[in-house]
Amino acid sequence: MLNVLISAIILFSFVTAWCGGRMEQMCTRLLASPQKAVELTVAIGCSICFWSGIMETAQRAGILKTLSNFFAPLISVLFPKLKKDSAGAQAVCTNLAANLLGLGAASAPAGIRAVQEFQKDTPDKTIASDSSILMILLNTASLQLIPTTAAALRLQAGSAAPMEILPAVWMASALSIFTGVTAAKLVSLFYKNSPLERQTLRPNQQRRKTV
């Protein structure tokens, strides 16, 4: 589907440029775009590598354990069944810390590890647990104190004040996380209390008792 969408966009661009008599401008942009794409990739890649190295250094130095204690009250509320010093808790802590720094690419591996730890305690591995769904939601919404990636993009685009988006980022992140967590908790509560869920759980519970 994505290939079809991109092909349609490219075709539409060619048609509109030809109809508007701007084929020369479009060809000039096409020749300049690869260079800009490489420059942008190098700039963003260097930023991600630097902050990922900072996160790895913090993990090896034991700083993440301190962060884990700092995030413990929040983690205990969001993930009540998660043990404080477990591998899942450390993965959640790493994910939250990376997201606070605006490192979406660096937070993804920690989020994947956290989901893998959550799924170990799930009877049916093909169904995402409530904790896994909540972890994916937090990783996607990503509360950011320092939008590093967005600031790097703005700086690369020539912005004179790349960090002026901080208030908007904080507000958008807080609202998205609040809305997502509230919706996830309500849906989880409704799903657990629904007749369909009870009918699904009873055969599974009887099967485990029989085994």
C-alpha positions as CSV (number, residue, x, y, z in Angstrom):
1,M,0.0,0.0,0.0
2,L,2.8,2.4,0.8
3,N,4.5,1.7,-2.5
4,V,1.2,2.5,-4.3
5,L,0.9,5.8,-2.3
6,I,4.4,6.9,-3.0
7,S,4.1,6.1,-6.7
8,A,0.8,8.1,-6.9
9,I,2.5,11.1,-5.2
10,I,5.4,10.9,-7.7
11,L,3.1,10.6,-10.7
12,F,0.9,13.5,-9.4
13,S,4.1,15.6,-9.1
14,F,5.1,14.9,-12.6
15,V,1.7,15.7,-14.0
16,T,1.2,18.9,-12.1
17,A,4.8,20.1,-13.0
18,W,4.1,19.3,-16.7
19,C,0.7,21.1,-16.7
20,G,2.1,24.1,-14.8
21,G,5.2,24.4,-17.0
22,R,7.6,23.8,-14.1
23,M,9.4,20.7,-15.4
24,E,12.7,22.5,-15.3
25,Q,12.3,23.5,-11.7
26,M,11.3,20.0,-10.8
27,C,14.3,18.4,-12.5
28,T,16.6,20.9,-10.7
29,R,15.0,19.9,-7.4
30,L,15.4,16.2,-8.2
31,L,19.1,16.6,-8.9
32,A,19.7,18.6,-5.6
33,S,17.5,16.3,-3.4
34,P,20.0,13.4,-3.1
35,Q,22.7,15.6,-1.7
36,K,20.4,17.2,0.8
37,A,19.1,13.7,1.8
38,V,22.6,12.5,2.4
39,E,23.5,15.6,4.5
40,L,20.3,15.2,6.5
41,T,20.9,11.5,7.1
42,V,24.5,12.1,8.3
43,A,23.5,15.0,10.6
44,I,20.6,13.0,12.2
45,G,22.7,9.8,12.3
46,C,25.5,11.5,14.2
47,S,23.1,13.0,16.7
48,I,21.4,9.6,17.3
49,C,24.8,7.8,17.6
50,F,26.0,10.4,20.1
51,W,23.0,10.2,22.4
52,S,22.8,6.4,22.0
53,G,26.4,6.3,23.2
54,I,25.5,8.4,26.2
55,M,22.7,6.0,27.0
56,E,25.0,3.0,26.7
57,T,27.6,4.7,28.9
58,A,24.9,5.5,31.5
59,Q,23.8,1.9,31.4
60,R,27.2,0.5,32.0
61,A,28.0,3.0,34.7
62,G,24.9,2.0,36.6
63,I,23.2,5.4,36.2
64,L,20.1,3.6,34.8
65,K,19.6,1.9,38.1
66,T,19.3,5.3,39.7
67,L,16.9,6.3,37.0
68,S,15.0,3.1,37.6
69,N,14.5,4.1,41.3
70,F,13.4,7.6,40.1
71,F,10.9,6.2,37.7
72,A,9.8,3.4,40.2
73,P,6.6,5.2,41.4
74,L,5.5,5.9,37.9
75,I,6.4,2.4,36.7
76,S,4.6,0.8,39.6
77,V,1.4,2.7,38.7
78,L,1.5,2.0,35.0
79,F,2.8,-1.6,35.4
80,P,1.6,-2.9,38.7
81,K,2.7,-6.5,38.1
82,L,6.3,-5.5,37.1
83,K,9.0,-6.1,39.7
84,K,11.3,-3.2,40.5
85,D,14.7,-4.7,39.7
86,S,13.5,-7.0,36.8
87,A,14.9,-6.9,33.3
88,G,11.5,-5.5,32.1
89,A,11.7,-2.6,34.6
90,Q,15.2,-1.7,33.4
91,A,14.0,-1.9,29.7
92,V,11.1,0.4,30.5
93,C,13.4,2.8,32.3
94,T,15.8,2.9,29.4
95,N,12.9,3.5,27.0
96,L,11.5,6.4,29.1
97,A,15.0,8.0,29.5
98,A,15.6,7.8,25.7
99,N,12.2,9.2,24.9
100,L,12.8,12.1,27.4
101,L,15.9,13.0,25.4
102,G,13.8,12.8,22.1
103,L,15.7,9.8,20.8
104,G,12.9,7.8,19.2
105,A,15.4,5.5,17.3
106,A,17.4,4.8,20.4
107,S,14.3,4.0,22.6
108,A,12.9,1.4,20.2
109,P,15.3,-1.5,21.2
110,A,14.6,-0.9,24.9
111,G,10.8,-0.9,24.1
112,I,11.2,-4.2,22.2
113,R,13.0,-5.8,25.1
114,A,10.3,-4.6,27.5
115,V,7.6,-6.1,25.4
116,Q,9.5,-9.4,25.1
117,E,9.7,-9.5,28.9
118,F,6.0,-8.8,29.3
119,Q,5.1,-11.5,26.8
120,K,7.0,-14.1,28.8
121,D,4.2,-14.1,31.4
122,T,1.4,-14.2,28.9
123,P,-0.4,-17.6,28.5
124,D,-1.1,-16.9,24.9
125,K,2.0,-15.6,23.2
126,T,0.0,-14.6,20.1
127,I,-2.0,-12.0,22.0
128,A,-0.4,-8.8,23.3
129,S,-0.8,-8.3,27.0
130,D,-2.1,-5.1,28.6
131,S,1.5,-4.2,29.7
132,S,2.8,-4.8,26.1
133,I,0.1,-2.6,24.7
134,L,0.7,0.1,27.2
135,M,4.5,0.0,26.5
136,I,3.9,0.4,22.8
137,L,1.6,3.3,23.5
138,L,4.2,5.0,25.8
139,N,6.9,4.5,23.2
140,T,4.8,5.9,20.4
141,A,3.5,8.9,22.4
142,S,7.0,9.5,23.9
143,L,7.1,12.2,26.6
144,Q,10.0,14.4,25.5
145,L,11.7,17.0,27.6
146,I,14.4,17.6,25.0
147,P,13.3,16.9,21.4
148,T,16.7,16.2,20.2
149,T,15.8,14.7,16.8
150,A,13.2,17.4,16.0
151,A,15.7,20.1,17.0
152,A,18.4,18.6,14.8
153,L,16.0,18.5,11.9
154,R,15.1,22.2,12.4
155,L,18.7,23.2,12.8
156,Q,19.6,21.3,9.5
157,A,16.7,23.1,7.8
158,G,18.2,26.5,8.8
159,S,16.1,27.4,11.9
160,A,17.6,30.2,14.0
161,A,16.0,28.9,17.2
162,P,15.5,25.1,16.9
163,M,14.5,24.7,20.5
164,E,11.6,27.2,20.4
165,I,9.2,24.3,19.9
166,L,9.7,23.1,23.5
167,P,6.4,24.3,24.9
168,A,4.4,22.8,22.1
169,V,6.3,19.5,22.3
170,W,5.7,19.3,26.1
171,M,2.0,20.1,25.8
172,A,1.5,17.7,22.8
173,S,3.5,14.9,24.6
174,A,1.6,15.3,27.9
175,L,-1.8,15.3,26.2
176,S,-1.1,12.3,24.0
177,I,0.2,10.2,26.8
178,F,-2.7,11.2,29.1
179,T,-5.2,10.4,26.4
180,G,-3.5,7.1,25.4
181,V,-3.0,5.8,28.9
182,T,-6.6,6.6,29.9
183,A,-8.0,5.0,26.8
184,A,-5.8,1.9,27.3
185,K,-6.8,1.5,30.9
186,L,-10.5,1.9,30.1
187,V,-10.4,-0.5,27.2
188,S,-8.5,-3.0,29.3
189,L,-11.0,-2.8,32.1
190,F,-14.0,-3.1,29.7
191,Y,-12.4,-6.0,27.9
192,K,-11.7,-7.9,31.1
193,N,-15.3,-7.5,32.2
194,S,-16.9,-8.3,28.9
195,P,-18.9,-11.6,28.5
196,L,-16.7,-12.5,25.5
197,E,-13.5,-12.3,27.5
198,R,-15.0,-14.4,30.3
199,Q,-16.1,-17.0,27.8
200,T,-12.6,-17.0,26.4
201,L,-10.9,-17.3,29.8
202,R,-12.9,-20.1,31.1
203,P,-11.8,-22.8,28.6
204,N,-8.2,-21.6,29.0
205,Q,-8.4,-21.8,32.8
206,Q,-10.0,-25.3,32.6
207,R,-7.3,-26.4,30.2
208,R,-4.6,-25.3,32.6
209,K,-6.3,-27.0,35.5
210,T,-6.5,-30.2,33.5
211,V,-2.8,-30.0,32.6
